[in-house]
Amino acid sequence: MRRAPATLLLIRHGETAWNAEHRIQGSLDIPLSAAGFWQAGRLAERLAVERIDAIYASDLARAWMTAEPLAARLGLDPRADARLRERCFGVFEGHTLDEIAARWPDEFAAWRERDPAWAMPEGESGAEFIERVNAALHDIACEWAGATVAVFAHGGVLDVAYRTARALAWDAPREHVMANAAINRIAAFTPPLRMHIVDWGDIAHLSEARDETLT
């Protein structure tokens, strides 16, 4: 018998100060900014009226903090999964793109080639990243077939999910946006993992201008 798909609400964490500075975060544990907390609150209000059966989150603070307001509204305990972490960018972490290009020009050029087998010094290859992200999404979809799960993660995780669903190569031009605190709905079938994008980049809940004290 064919299993009912799980509905995954894939959500990138709210904004951080390093997002605003275009600084690579990767596996570093950076908290939300005031803007990010506002986004998390608006997201919780939007999703509180939906039936959500479980909440999963990367164990990094920026994802966990984004999940907490919704978890509190729904009375659910988030489940941490380290496989939902952002890609480890090794020595690039903590630096802006301009800084990386100036300090590691050869490695920066290799990164831009998007060879899935290549890993930056002390970092994770694209292939390793893709494998762990899809393993996490597969396991969640298997456990929650026919249910709806909010999954709080990172931009790179959403990029993997989108490319997998669209069968896009790792080096294919990016045709999608991974906005902070946007809602991305995916129907996930298992096994094996097959994903269909229902809706992507829903930011209707963020259209209202936030209080000037948060800017």
C-alpha positions as CSV (number, residue, x, y, z in Angstrom):
1,M,0.0,0.0,0.0
2,R,1.3,3.5,-0.9
3,R,2.1,5.6,2.2
4,A,0.5,9.0,2.5
5,P,3.0,11.8,2.1
6,A,4.2,13.8,5.1
7,T,3.7,17.6,4.7
8,L,6.9,19.3,5.7
9,L,6.8,23.0,6.5
10,L,10.5,23.8,5.9
11,I,11.4,27.1,7.6
12,R,14.7,28.9,7.6
13,H,15.6,30.5,10.9
14,G,14.9,34.1,11.6
15,E,17.4,36.8,10.8
16,T,20.7,37.1,12.7
17,A,23.1,40.0,12.9
18,W,25.5,38.0,10.7
19,N,22.8,37.5,8.1
20,A,22.5,41.3,7.8
21,E,26.3,41.5,7.5
22,H,26.5,38.7,4.9
23,R,28.8,36.8,7.1
24,I,29.1,33.0,6.8
25,Q,27.6,31.3,9.9
26,G,27.8,27.6,9.0
27,S,28.1,25.5,12.1
28,L,28.7,28.5,14.4
29,D,26.0,29.0,17.0
30,I,24.7,32.5,16.3
31,P,21.5,33.8,18.0
32,L,18.6,35.7,16.4
33,S,18.7,39.4,16.1
34,A,15.8,41.6,17.3
35,A,14.4,41.4,13.7
36,G,14.7,37.6,13.9
37,F,12.8,37.4,17.1
38,W,10.0,39.5,15.5
39,Q,9.9,37.2,12.5
40,A,9.7,34.1,14.7
41,G,6.7,35.7,16.5
42,R,4.9,36.6,13.3
43,L,5.5,33.1,12.0
44,A,4.1,31.5,15.2
45,E,0.9,33.6,14.9
46,R,0.5,32.5,11.2
47,L,1.0,28.8,11.9
48,A,-0.8,28.6,15.2
49,V,-4.1,28.1,13.4
50,E,-2.9,25.1,11.4
51,R,-2.8,21.5,12.4
52,I,0.9,20.7,13.0
53,D,1.7,17.3,14.5
54,A,5.4,17.7,15.3
55,I,8.2,20.2,15.3
56,Y,11.8,19.4,14.4
57,A,14.7,21.9,14.6
58,S,18.4,22.1,14.0
59,D,20.1,22.2,17.4
60,L,21.8,25.5,16.5
61,A,20.4,28.4,18.5
62,R,19.1,30.5,15.6
63,A,16.9,27.6,14.4
64,W,15.8,26.5,17.9
65,M,14.9,30.1,18.9
66,T,12.8,30.5,15.7
67,A,10.9,27.2,16.6
68,E,10.2,28.1,20.2
69,P,7.4,30.6,19.8
70,L,5.4,28.2,17.6
71,A,6.1,25.3,19.9
72,A,4.8,27.3,22.8
73,R,1.6,28.3,21.0
74,L,0.9,24.7,20.0
75,G,2.0,23.0,23.2
76,L,4.6,20.9,21.4
77,D,8.1,20.0,22.4
78,P,10.6,20.6,19.5
79,R,12.8,17.7,18.6
80,A,16.5,18.5,17.9
81,D,18.2,16.9,15.0
82,A,21.9,17.9,14.4
83,R,21.5,16.6,10.8
84,L,19.4,19.7,10.1
85,R,22.4,22.0,10.8
86,E,23.8,24.3,8.2
87,R,26.7,23.1,6.1
88,C,30.0,23.3,7.9
89,F,32.1,25.9,6.1
90,G,35.3,25.3,8.0
91,V,37.8,28.2,7.8
92,F,35.2,30.3,6.0
93,E,33.0,30.6,9.0
94,G,32.8,34.0,10.6
95,H,34.0,35.8,7.4
96,T,32.2,37.8,4.7
97,L,32.4,36.8,1.1
98,D,34.9,39.6,0.4
99,E,37.1,38.5,3.3
100,I,37.1,34.9,2.1
101,A,37.9,36.0,-1.5
102,A,40.8,38.1,-0.3
103,R,42.2,35.6,2.3
104,W,41.6,32.3,0.4
105,P,41.3,33.2,-3.3
106,D,42.0,29.7,-4.6
107,E,39.6,28.0,-2.2
108,F,37.0,30.7,-2.9
109,A,37.2,30.0,-6.6
110,A,36.9,26.3,-6.0
111,W,33.8,26.9,-3.8
112,R,32.2,28.9,-6.5
113,E,32.6,26.0,-8.9
114,R,30.1,24.0,-6.8
115,D,31.8,20.6,-7.2
116,P,29.8,18.4,-4.7
117,A,33.0,16.4,-3.9
118,W,35.0,19.5,-2.9
119,A,35.2,20.6,0.7
120,M,36.7,23.9,2.0
121,P,39.5,23.5,4.6
122,E,38.1,22.0,7.8
123,G,34.7,22.0,6.2
124,E,32.1,19.7,4.7
125,S,31.7,18.7,1.1
126,G,28.5,19.4,-0.8
127,A,27.9,15.6,-1.2
128,E,28.3,15.0,2.6
129,F,25.9,17.8,3.3
130,I,23.3,16.6,0.8
131,E,23.4,13.1,2.2
132,R,22.9,14.1,5.8
133,V,20.1,16.6,5.0
134,N,18.2,14.2,2.9
135,A,18.7,11.4,5.5
136,A,17.1,13.6,8.1
137,L,14.1,14.6,5.9
138,H,13.6,11.0,4.9
139,D,13.5,9.8,8.5
140,I,11.1,12.6,9.5
141,A,8.8,11.9,6.5
142,C,8.8,8.2,7.3
143,E,7.9,8.7,10.9
144,W,5.2,11.2,10.2
145,A,3.5,9.9,7.0
146,G,0.1,11.6,6.5
147,A,1.0,14.2,9.2
148,T,2.3,17.8,9.1
149,V,5.7,18.6,10.5
150,A,7.3,22.0,10.9
151,V,11.1,21.7,10.3
152,F,13.2,24.6,11.4
153,A,16.6,24.7,9.7
154,H,18.9,26.8,7.6
155,G,19.3,28.3,4.1
156,G,21.6,25.5,2.9
157,V,19.2,22.8,4.1
158,L,16.3,24.4,2.2
159,D,18.6,24.6,-0.9
160,V,19.2,20.9,-0.7
161,A,15.5,20.1,-0.3
162,Y,14.5,22.4,-3.2
163,R,17.2,20.9,-5.5
164,T,16.2,17.4,-4.6
165,A,12.6,18.0,-5.2
166,R,13.3,19.7,-8.6
167,A,16.0,17.2,-9.5
168,L,18.4,20.1,-10.0
169,A,22.2,19.5,-10.0
170,W,24.3,21.0,-7.2
171,D,25.9,23.4,-9.7
172,A,22.7,24.4,-11.4
173,P,21.9,28.2,-11.2
174,R,19.8,29.0,-8.2
175,E,16.2,29.7,-9.2
176,H,14.8,29.9,-5.6
177,V,15.0,32.2,-2.6
178,M,15.5,30.9,1.0
179,A,14.0,33.9,2.9
180,N,14.3,34.1,6.7
181,A,11.2,32.8,8.4
182,A,9.4,32.0,5.1
183,I,7.1,29.0,4.9
184,N,8.1,26.4,2.3
185,R,5.6,23.5,1.9
186,I,6.7,20.2,0.6
187,A,4.9,16.8,0.2
188,A,7.5,14.2,1.1
189,F,6.9,10.6,0.0
190,T,8.9,7.6,1.4
191,P,10.6,5.2,0.9
192,P,12.8,6.3,-0.9
193,L,12.6,10.0,-0.3
194,R,10.7,11.8,-3.1
195,M,9.6,15.4,-2.6
196,H,7.0,17.6,-4.4
197,I,7.0,21.4,-3.8
198,V,3.5,22.6,-2.9
199,D,4.4,26.2,-2.2
200,W,7.7,28.0,-1.7
201,G,8.7,31.3,-0.1
202,D,5.4,32.3,1.6
203,I,6.2,35.5,3.5
204,A,2.7,36.9,3.8
205,H,3.0,36.9,7.6
206,L,6.0,39.2,7.3
207,S,4.4,41.8,5.1
208,E,3.4,44.0,8.0
209,A,6.1,46.5,8.9
210,R,7.6,45.7,12.2
211,D,7.8,48.2,15.1
212,E,10.5,50.8,14.5
213,T,12.1,49.9,17.9
214,L,13.2,46.6,16.4
215,T,15.1,48.2,13.5
